[in-house]
Amino acid sequence: AILVAMAVCAAIGIAIEKLVYYPLLKYPPYVPLIASIAIFLSTEEVLRLLAGPYIQGFPGEFALPSLSFGGLAITGMQILVLGTSFGILLLLWFISDKTELGLAMQATSQDMAIASAMGVDTRRIISITFAMGSAVAAVAGILVGAYYNQVYPTMGAVPAYKTLAIIVVGGLGSIPGAVLAAFVIGLAESLLIGYAAIPLPRDALAFIAMIIVFMIRPEGLLGKKTR
């Protein structure tokens, strides 16, 4: 079922790239961004019409063993989410930094015209990138639904916005930066909200961190400065 979900989402990602994103490349960057937000909101509403607006239980049960270290208990689901996340991160890092496909992706993202002049099939690279991103999003959705044992049409909204904040804080294009930012923000949420009981919404910390990084280091924690 997971592989089917990944394949379906990859196909949807390719369709969105070909029908929406690619025709808008000739316009300023904010136009594809607005289009992506419109697609995101439209998808939520379509799911709301098809599945209903109410929270539903996750369709499946996972009997996973738990671990205990002293007074710290880690559930099997937490281990599954952590292990799967790190596995995907390592795979993406390997593809990005150690393969010709990854180098072509980096070249296309930096300057599409020059990459095309050097022989890179930028249209194909963009389609592959959309497919990979959509497939990974499918895995993320399954993990979130399984972890909280519930699914609903807008369940991806807050994680998507927090992911954007984490990417900005870590540095655009930096996988290690995204990992570092996620760890720092997650630790801050646990310590400041859970233990210090600071009266702030938990999800607000990611956006506060993004604003601070924008003011101090716009390229992000591990991002590279560009001229």
Contacts in CASP RR format, 6 or more apart in sequence:
PFRMAT RR
TARGET T0000
AUTHOR 0000-0000-0000
METHOD contacts of the structure
MODEL  1
AILVAMAVCAAIGIAIEKLVYYPLLKYPPYVPLIASIAIFLSTEEVLRLL
AGPYIQGFPGEFALPSLSFGGLAITGMQILVLGTSFGILLLLWFISDKTE
LGLAMQATSQDMAIASAMGVDTRRIISITFAMGSAVAAVAGILVGAYYNQ
VYPTMGAVPAYKTLAIIVVGGLGSIPGAVLAAFVIGLAESLLIGYAAIPL
PRDALAFIAMIIVFMIRPEGLLGKKTR
2 138 0 8 1.000
2 139 0 8 1.000
2 142 0 8 1.000
5 138 0 8 1.000
5 139 0 8 1.000
5 142 0 8 1.000
6 135 0 8 1.000
6 138 0 8 1.000
6 139 0 8 1.000
7 135 0 8 1.000
8 138 0 8 1.000
9 134 0 8 1.000
9 135 0 8 1.000
9 137 0 8 1.000
9 138 0 8 1.000
10 131 0 8 1.000
10 132 0 8 1.000
10 133 0 8 1.000
10 134 0 8 1.000
10 135 0 8 1.000
10 138 0 8 1.000
11 131 0 8 1.000
12 134 0 8 1.000
13 130 0 8 1.000
13 131 0 8 1.000
13 133 0 8 1.000
13 134 0 8 1.000
14 127 0 8 1.000
14 130 0 8 1.000
14 131 0 8 1.000
14 134 0 8 1.000
16 39 0 8 1.000
16 130 0 8 1.000
17 126 0 8 1.000
17 127 0 8 1.000
17 130 0 8 1.000
18 127 0 8 1.000
20 32 0 8 1.000
20 35 0 8 1.000
20 39 0 8 1.000
21 32 0 8 1.000
21 35 0 8 1.000
21 36 0 8 1.000
21 126 0 8 1.000
21 130 0 8 1.000
22 123 0 8 1.000
22 126 0 8 1.000
24 31 0 8 1.000
24 32 0 8 1.000
24 35 0 8 1.000
25 32 0 8 1.000
25 112 0 8 1.000
40 160 0 8 1.000
44 153 0 8 1.000
44 154 0 8 1.000
44 157 0 8 1.000
45 153 0 8 1.000
47 153 0 8 1.000
48 153 0 8 1.000
48 154 0 8 1.000
51 153 0 8 1.000
52 153 0 8 1.000
53 152 0 8 1.000
53 153 0 8 1.000
54 152 0 8 1.000
55 150 0 8 1.000
55 151 0 8 1.000
55 152 0 8 1.000
56 150 0 8 1.000
56 151 0 8 1.000
56 152 0 8 1.000
57 149 0 8 1.000
57 150 0 8 1.000
57 151 0 8 1.000
58 145 0 8 1.000
58 146 0 8 1.000
58 148 0 8 1.000
58 149 0 8 1.000
58 150 0 8 1.000
58 151 0 8 1.000
59 151 0 8 1.000
60 146 0 8 1.000
62 76 0 8 1.000
62 77 0 8 1.000
62 80 0 8 1.000
62 146 0 8 1.000
64 75 0 8 1.000
64 76 0 8 1.000
64 77 0 8 1.000
64 79 0 8 1.000
64 80 0 8 1.000
65 76 0 8 1.000
66 73 0 8 1.000
66 74 0 8 1.000
66 75 0 8 1.000
66 76 0 8 1.000
66 79 0 8 1.000
67 73 0 8 1.000
67 74 0 8 1.000
67 76 0 8 1.000
67 79 0 8 1.000
68 74 0 8 1.000
77 146 0 8 1.000
77 147 0 8 1.000
78 147 0 8 1.000
80 143 0 8 1.000
80 146 0 8 1.000
81 143 0 8 1.000
81 146 0 8 1.000
81 147 0 8 1.000
84 139 0 8 1.000
84 143 0 8 1.000
85 143 0 8 1.000
88 136 0 8 1.000
88 139 0 8 1.000
89 175 0 8 1.000
89 179 0 8 1.000
92 132 0 8 1.000
92 136 0 8 1.000
92 175 0 8 1.000
93 175 0 8 1.000
93 176 0 8 1.000
95 101 0 8 1.000
95 102 0 8 1.000
95 132 0 8 1.000
96 102 0 8 1.000
96 105 0 8 1.000
96 106 0 8 1.000
96 175 0 8 1.000
101 125 0 8 1.000
101 128 0 8 1.000
104 115 0 8 1.000
104 120 0 8 1.000
104 121 0 8 1.000
104 125 0 8 1.000
105 125 0 8 1.000
105 128 0 8 1.000
105 129 0 8 1.000
107 114 0 8 1.000
107 115 0 8 1.000
107 118 0 8 1.000
107 120 0 8 1.000
108 115 0 8 1.000
108 120 0 8 1.000
108 122 0 8 1.000
108 125 0 8 1.000
108 126 0 8 1.000
108 129 0 8 1.000
109 173 0 8 1.000
112 122 0 8 1.000
115 122 0 8 1.000
115 125 0 8 1.000
116 122 0 8 1.000
140 159 0 8 1.000
141 155 0 8 1.000
141 156 0 8 1.000
144 155 0 8 1.000
144 156 0 8 1.000
144 159 0 8 1.000
145 151 0 8 1.000
145 155 0 8 1.000
158 203 0 8 1.000
161 203 0 8 1.000
161 206 0 8 1.000
161 207 0 8 1.000
162 185 0 8 1.000
162 203 0 8 1.000
162 206 0 8 1.000
165 185 0 8 1.000
165 206 0 8 1.000
165 207 0 8 1.000
165 209 0 8 1.000
165 210 0 8 1.000
166 178 0 8 1.000
166 181 0 8 1.000
166 182 0 8 1.000
166 185 0 8 1.000
166 206 0 8 1.000
167 173 0 8 1.000
167 178 0 8 1.000
167 181 0 8 1.000
168 210 0 8 1.000
168 213 0 8 1.000
168 214 0 8 1.000
168 220 0 8 1.000
169 181 0 8 1.000
169 184 0 8 1.000
169 185 0 8 1.000
169 206 0 8 1.000
169 209 0 8 1.000
169 210 0 8 1.000
169 213 0 8 1.000
169 220 0 8 1.000
169 221 0 8 1.000
170 177 0 8 1.000
170 178 0 8 1.000
170 180 0 8 1.000
170 181 0 8 1.000
170 213 0 8 1.000
170 220 0 8 1.000
170 221 0 8 1.000
170 222 0 8 1.000
170 223 0 8 1.000
171 177 0 8 1.000
171 178 0 8 1.000
171 181 0 8 1.000
171 219 0 8 1.000
171 220 0 8 1.000
171 221 0 8 1.000
171 222 0 8 1.000
171 223 0 8 1.000
172 219 0 8 1.000
172 220 0 8 1.000
172 223 0 8 1.000
173 223 0 8 1.000
174 220 0 8 1.000
174 221 0 8 1.000
174 222 0 8 1.000
174 223 0 8 1.000
174 224 0 8 1.000
176 222 0 8 1.000
177 220 0 8 1.000
177 221 0 8 1.000
177 222 0 8 1.000
177 223 0 8 1.000
180 221 0 8 1.000
180 222 0 8 1.000
181 209 0 8 1.000
181 221 0 8 1.000
184 209 0 8 1.000
185 205 0 8 1.000
185 206 0 8 1.000
185 209 0 8 1.000
186 205 0 8 1.000
188 205 0 8 1.000
188 209 0 8 1.000
189 202 0 8 1.000
189 205 0 8 1.000
189 206 0 8 1.000
192 198 0 8 1.000
192 200 0 8 1.000
192 205 0 8 1.000
193 200 0 8 1.000
193 202 0 8 1.000
193 205 0 8 1.000
213 220 0 8 1.000
213 221 0 8 1.000
219 225 0 8 1.000
219 226 0 8 1.000
END
